[in-house]
Amino acid sequence: MTKGKKITFIGAGNMAEAMVRGLLHAGAAAAGDITASVRREEQIELFSKTFGVNTTANNLEAAQSADVIVLSIKPQAMSLVLDEIASAIGPGKLVISIAAGVPIAALERKLGRGAHIVRAMPNTPALVAAGATALACGEHATEADLQVARALFDSVGITVVVEESLLDAVTGLSGSGPAYVFLIIEALSDAGVKVGLPRHTAQKLAAQTVLGAAKLQIETRVHPGQLKDMVTSPGGTAIAGLHTLEAGGLRTTLINAVETATKRASELGADFLAQVNTE
């Protein structure tokens, strides 16, 4: 679905880098069809020399030549960039935003009510082609637009489609989720050190345990609770450890963390929309 389309990335940070790498690796786009709008010298070096894609420092120029525009910029820069490229958003041009907390309504207000917009919430494991991305379509986005967006994000992991009203929940779960998992890996590593393991050994075992457990659940599709029960035996070590985790409120703490992050995402979205409405 992306083959032959001119794809422009405005804001060429880590996520744009991951997507360009994924598209080229999958053969889903040719380097000559990709443009990165970048300003810093090291970004120009990366995108032009490492990936062989086109680079420019002019956002409007980059948008004008594109069939698909990926807005991979910080929310605080979004309003200015949208003003820069608005005149380039013609009929049929697809705009994909990966900026957290920027609702489709705000994008439409800046780009025009008829703009074809898909909003995406990826996460950082996309950097190693293991991302989880949720997509939500604007009113004027077509099925073909959705398939293009899917192809882009499928190149760096898995993709699901949700209503935009659920994207804040996605942000709280998978968007912010890697931070929770990194904390768990760090805590498990510290625990290993506490019981006598060398730091490098503890960290290696902790990370691989999290990776392996996730891979086992994904590939077997067995309910996590059932897999947990498979590890535990009467009077054994795993059930003793699980008792401590339950007593410490781990389950409730994780649920509360996702809920809190979801509420914060909703607040940021409301703040951004209010800002755009006053401009």
GINOR-V259479 format. One record per residue. N is the residue number from 0. RES is the residue in three letters. PSI is psi in radians with two decimals (NA if undefined). Layout:
# GINOR-V259479
N | RES | PSI
N | RES | PSI
This chain:
# GINOR-V259479
0 | MET | -0.35
1 | THR | -0.23
2 | LYS | 2.22
3 | GLY | -0.16
4 | LYS | 2.53
5 | LYS | 2.03
6 | ILE | 2.20
7 | THR | 2.33
8 | PHE | 2.08
9 | ILE | 2.02
10 | GLY | 1.62
11 | ALA | 1.18
12 | GLY | -2.69
13 | ASN | -0.73
14 | MET | -0.71
15 | ALA | -0.73
16 | GLU | -0.77
17 | ALA | -0.72
18 | MET | -0.70
19 | VAL | -0.80
20 | ARG | -0.76
21 | GLY | -0.75
22 | LEU | -0.77
23 | LEU | -0.72
24 | HIS | -0.67
25 | ALA | -0.13
26 | GLY | 0.38
27 | ALA | -0.23
28 | ALA | 2.60
29 | ALA | 2.58
30 | ALA | -0.64
31 | GLY | -0.26
32 | ASP | 0.00
33 | ILE | 2.35
34 | THR | 2.39
35 | ALA | 2.16
36 | SER | 1.84
37 | VAL | 2.75
38 | ARG | -0.59
39 | ARG | 2.50
40 | GLU | -0.71
41 | GLU | -0.52
42 | GLN | -0.74
43 | ILE | -0.77
44 | GLU | -0.82
45 | LEU | -0.91
46 | PHE | -0.66
47 | SER | -0.72
48 | LYS | -0.71
49 | THR | -0.80
50 | PHE | -0.36
51 | GLY | 0.36
52 | VAL | 2.92
53 | ASN | 2.55
54 | THR | 2.65
55 | THR | 2.78
56 | ALA | 0.10
57 | ASN | 1.87
58 | ASN | -0.72
59 | LEU | -0.79
60 | GLU | -0.74
61 | ALA | -0.69
62 | ALA | -0.65
63 | GLN | -0.61
64 | SER | 0.03
65 | ALA | 2.61
66 | ASP | -0.58
67 | VAL | 2.24
68 | ILE | 2.15
69 | VAL | 2.03
70 | LEU | 1.70
71 | SER | 1.02
72 | ILE | 2.88
73 | LYS | 2.54
74 | PRO | -0.62
75 | GLN | -0.31
76 | ALA | -0.13
77 | MET | -0.82
78 | SER | -0.78
79 | LEU | -0.77
80 | VAL | -0.71
81 | LEU | -0.69
82 | ASP | -0.64
83 | GLU | -0.69
84 | ILE | -0.07
85 | ALA | -0.70
86 | SER | -0.27
87 | ALA | -0.09
88 | ILE | 1.62
89 | GLY | -3.11
90 | PRO | 2.33
91 | GLY | -0.16
92 | LYS | 2.28
93 | LEU | 2.28
94 | VAL | 2.16
95 | ILE | 2.15
96 | SER | 2.28
97 | ILE | 0.28
98 | ALA | 2.16
99 | ALA | 2.41
100 | GLY | 0.27
101 | VAL | 1.77
102 | PRO | 2.74
103 | ILE | -0.65
104 | ALA | -0.65
105 | ALA | -0.69
106 | LEU | -0.74
107 | GLU | -0.65
108 | ARG | -0.64
109 | LYS | -0.66
110 | LEU | -0.19
111 | GLY | 2.49
112 | ARG | -0.38
113 | GLY | 0.08
114 | ALA | 2.47
115 | HIS | 1.87
116 | ILE | 2.34
117 | VAL | 2.24
118 | ARG | 2.37
119 | ALA | 2.55
120 | MET | 1.59
121 | PRO | -3.10
122 | ASN | 2.95
123 | THR | -0.43
124 | PRO | -0.15
125 | ALA | -0.41
126 | LEU | -0.38
127 | VAL | 0.52
128 | ALA | 0.59
129 | ALA | 0.58
130 | GLY | 2.91
131 | ALA | 2.06
132 | THR | 2.39
133 | ALA | 2.44
134 | LEU | 2.49
135 | ALA | 2.37
136 | CYS | 2.47
137 | GLY | 2.99
138 | GLU | -0.60
139 | HIS | -0.01
140 | ALA | 2.37
141 | THR | 3.02
142 | GLU | -0.64
143 | ALA | -0.69
144 | ASP | -0.77
145 | LEU | -0.71
146 | GLN | -0.63
147 | VAL | -0.81
148 | ALA | -0.73
149 | ARG | -0.80
150 | ALA | -0.68
151 | LEU | -0.86
152 | PHE | -0.40
153 | ASP | -0.39
154 | SER | -0.20
155 | VAL | 0.34
156 | GLY | -2.54
157 | ILE | 2.76
158 | THR | 2.39
159 | VAL | 2.77
160 | VAL | 2.27
161 | VAL | 2.92
162 | GLU | 2.61
163 | GLU | -0.52
164 | SER | -0.30
165 | LEU | -0.06
166 | LEU | -0.52
167 | ASP | -0.68
168 | ALA | -0.68
169 | VAL | -0.73
170 | THR | -0.74
171 | GLY | -0.58
172 | LEU | -1.29
173 | SER | -0.54
174 | GLY | -0.80
175 | SER | -0.24
176 | GLY | -0.69
177 | PRO | -0.60
178 | ALA | -0.70
179 | TYR | -0.75
180 | VAL | -0.68
181 | PHE | -0.67
182 | LEU | -0.71
183 | ILE | -0.75
184 | ILE | -0.76
185 | GLU | -0.74
186 | ALA | -0.72
187 | LEU | -0.68
188 | SER | -0.79
189 | ASP | -0.69
190 | ALA | -0.72
191 | GLY | -0.73
192 | VAL | -0.71
193 | LYS | -0.60
194 | VAL | 0.19
195 | GLY | -0.03
196 | LEU | 2.57
197 | PRO | 2.58
198 | ARG | -0.87
199 | HIS | -0.61
200 | THR | -0.76
201 | ALA | -0.75
202 | GLN | -0.71
203 | LYS | -0.78
204 | LEU | -0.71
205 | ALA | -0.84
206 | ALA | -0.76
207 | GLN | -0.59
208 | THR | -0.75
209 | VAL | -0.79
210 | LEU | -0.83
211 | GLY | -0.71
212 | ALA | -0.75
213 | ALA | -0.76
214 | LYS | -0.70
215 | LEU | -0.75
216 | GLN | -0.74
217 | ILE | -0.77
218 | GLU | -0.55
219 | THR | -0.40
220 | ARG | 0.38
221 | VAL | 2.46
222 | HIS | 2.39
223 | PRO | -0.64
224 | GLY | -0.66
225 | GLN | -0.71
226 | LEU | -0.66
227 | LYS | -0.77
228 | ASP | -0.52
229 | MET | -0.46
230 | VAL | -0.45
231 | THR | 2.55
232 | SER | 2.68
233 | PRO | 2.18
234 | GLY | 0.24
235 | GLY | -3.05
236 | THR | -0.72
237 | ALA | -0.76
238 | ILE | -0.55
239 | ALA | -0.75
240 | GLY | -0.72
241 | LEU | -0.66
242 | HIS | -0.74
243 | THR | -0.71
244 | LEU | -0.75
245 | GLU | -0.72
246 | ALA | -0.56
247 | GLY | -0.06
248 | GLY | 0.49
249 | LEU | -0.81
250 | ARG | -0.86
251 | THR | -0.67
252 | THR | -0.74
253 | LEU | -0.74
254 | ILE | -0.77
255 | ASN | -0.64
256 | ALA | -0.79
257 | VAL | -0.73
258 | GLU | -0.75
259 | THR | -0.76
260 | ALA | -0.64
261 | THR | -0.79
262 | LYS | -0.69
263 | ARG | -0.70
264 | ALA | -0.71
265 | SER | -0.71
266 | GLU | -0.76
267 | LEU | -0.70
268 | GLY | -0.76
269 | ALA | -0.70
270 | ASP | -0.75
271 | PHE | -0.75
272 | LEU | -0.70
273 | ALA | -0.69
274 | GLN | -0.80
275 | VAL | -0.68
276 | ASN | -0.34
277 | THR | -0.11
278 | GLU | NA
